[in-house]
Amino acid sequence: MSGGPLRGAIIGAGYFARFQAEAWRRLEGVEIAAVADAEVGRAEAFARQWEIPAAYGSAPEMLKREGPDFVDIVTRPETHLPLTALAAVHGAHVICQKPMAPTWDECVAMVRTCEEAGVRLLIHENWRWQPWYREMRRLIDSGTVGRPLYAECVIRTGDGRGPEPYPVQPYFREMERLLVYETLVHYLDTLRYLVGEIDAVSCRTRRINPLIRGEDWADLHLWFESGAGGRIDANRISGPRTPGVAFGRVRIEGEGGSVRLTPNGRLRLAPRDAQEAPHAFPTTDRGYRGDSVYATQEHLLHCLRTGEPAESEGRDYLRTAAAAFACYRSAEEGQAVVVAAG
């Protein structure tokens, strides 16, 4: 791509778009030229807040007039395939929020549409870019923790209980698939980053709050291609309404020792045959969850500029999507399911 700043356009001016707009403002070598939202008033207010030059009530009109180098899609999953196809027609690279799409076929279609148009599809998966997970990976690679043998995630929030669950994102109440699809997909992707590819899953789900349509409790057992095992134990009922910055607890046991993440984003390290102790590492309170949105977008921008593969390239991210869909199939069939390669 050209040596000047890349021109981007945001589609969607809802809750999470603010984190991405804030991070784009701090990054060098990029300018956000426009924002579009189906509610034009919301797009205009968003543009004023983040000093974006133009606002539109129509994504097709924005793409036609602005001709951006890339679009940043921050909308609900059911819109991702049509918006990806629209961007591809206009020759714009796509950065798209997770989850990719509601069905496996739509996820695959997103990848193929971009490949056929000669544009990049990059998934905005920020969880693995949280600084505590980057440090956990460093401890694994350095041998301090070493090759993972077992991984466990315990996720607890309380924002799903009561008569008005999920007040920040109330549309969660109407989603047919919720906890695995919307939240645990982050952990499936992060465990791919920390432990390796997921070979098979066994999953049970249920709905505790009767006022929602999807599941708010899940118990996942994972088998990795490396031979490691894992578990994700999650619900959005029994925890604090305002969870810690890390959203839960994660423990990795390796050949060299173990490392444990606490809900407040701190690490505790226990080398083999040693007592567990606090482990210091570089982190920040700025931005979203350790400034992970900034780190994600810095990485994706670099990859768009250089042509280097991204950690969340669309085709590779199909493995994360496949693991999430395999969880639902396992819950429906009552047996372990092998994860498709993507």
Secondary structure, 3 states (H helix, E strand, C coil): CCCCCEEEEEECCCCCHHHHHHHHHHCCCEEEEEEECCCHHHHHHHHHHHCCCEEECCHHHHHHHHCCCEEEECCCHHHHHHHHHHHHHCCCEEEEECCCCCCHHHHHHHHHHHHHHCCCEEEECCHHHCHHHHHHHHHHHHCCCCCEEEEEEEEECCCCCCCCCCCCCHHHHHCCCCHHHHHHHHHHHHHHHHCCCEEEEEEEEECCCCCCCCCCEEEEEEEECCCCEEEEEEECCCCCCCCCCCCEEEEEEECCEEEEECCCCCEEEEECCCCCEEECCCCCCCCCCCCHHHHHHHHHHHHHHHCCCCCCEHHHHHHHHHHHHHHHHHHHHCCCEECCCC
